[in-house]
Structures are given as C-alpha cells and as structure tokens.
Amino acid sequence: TIGGRMKKLTLTTPHRFSRVAAFCVAAAVALTPIAAQAETLRLLTWGGYVPDELVTKFKDETGIDVEITTSNNEEMISKLRATNGAGFDLVQPSQDRITGPQLEYGIYKPLDLSKIDMSLFDPKILKAAMKTTEVAGKIYGVPYTWGTNGLVVNKEKAPNFKGFGDLCDPQYKGRVSMRLKRTILI
C-alpha cells in the first residue's frame, strides 16, 4: 500500500482495468519505505505512457499525487546513475533496458512479486518480461504496456518469406535491413 491507502481499482473494460491495475500494482511494489509515506508518486516514464485518466483515477482512489517526468531509455538510466537509483518511485524503461543497466550500475530495485496479482497479466507476456528482467534470481520488471513491430516484405523479391525467422535465411544474406537498436525485442 502507499501510505496505507491503496485500494483495488476497477474500470469497465478489461484492457483499461489491466492498465490501471498494473500501474497501481507496479507503483505499490516499487516504492521505497521512505516514499511509501509520501503524498506523491514520482514516476519516470516515456511520454504518452500514462494517460491523464489513469493519473486522475489513481489520485481519486489513493489520495496520492503523481509527478511524471518523461524521458527516453538513455536519459532514464543517466538520471538513475546520477542519483544512485534515487529520485523516483517507479521507473518504466523499455524491457530490454533493465537487465544490462542493472548488472552494470545497480540502479533498479527488485519487485516483491508476492504483492502482485499475476492474474492481471497475460501469462505469456508476463513470463517473457520476467525472464528478460531477471538478475541474480530477482525480477526487476513486469509488463505495463506492449506493442508490435511490423515487417515489410517485397513479395516479388521474396515470394516465400513468411516471418521474422526468415530474416536469417542464407538466401537473403546482404538483402535484409533491420532496426539498429532494440532488435532483441524481435
């Protein structure tokens, strides 16, 4: 709980419920003991990841203000390195920017999974996120939001191309381009 006032949040649609519940659960488990007594949740996240509706609902149901700092992965890591992981109660970097920085800088705190209702998550996405955010047997991330990457193929040049696995087919060597960053997510 945050200041002893965390309540279960419910909305009408499963998608919205999952988002609100995941936000609140993540906020509750990520807070340090000092921040747990605070009246403000300090969130470091990407722009557009926390809709105003979600912040309002969180405030209405907990009485806790939310202070949002928007950033990108590299700035998040730099801010946390500069403060030795302090200054924020909840950080939402991309999933692939948790394990490496944690191993190198020790800037994140592990989640207390006993405080998370795992039924709120898609089991496959949860398992994948936990696997890729585990360091020394501790989990540092659960999914909050996710997206997809598109694949564009010229079927005249690659008529039998079916999916991402085909990118590694030797017949396409030298004829494929990919995003330079974050290919681990593919």
CORCOR-V127624 format. One record per run of one state. SS is the DSSP state (H for helix, E for strand, C for the rest). FROM is the first residue (numbers start at 0). TO is the last residue. If there is no record, write none. Layout:
SS|FROM|TO  SS|FROM|TO
This chain:
C|0|12  H|13|29  C|30|31  H|32|35  C|36|38  E|39|44  C|45|50  H|51|61  C|62|63  E|64|69  C|70|71  H|72|81  C|82|88  E|89|90  C|91|93  H|94|96  C|97|97  H|98|104  C|105|111  H|112|114  C|115|116  H|117|119  C|120|121  H|122|131  C|132|132  E|133|134  C|135|136  E|137|138  C|139|162  H|163|167  C|168|168  H|169|171  C|172|181  H|182|184  C|185|185
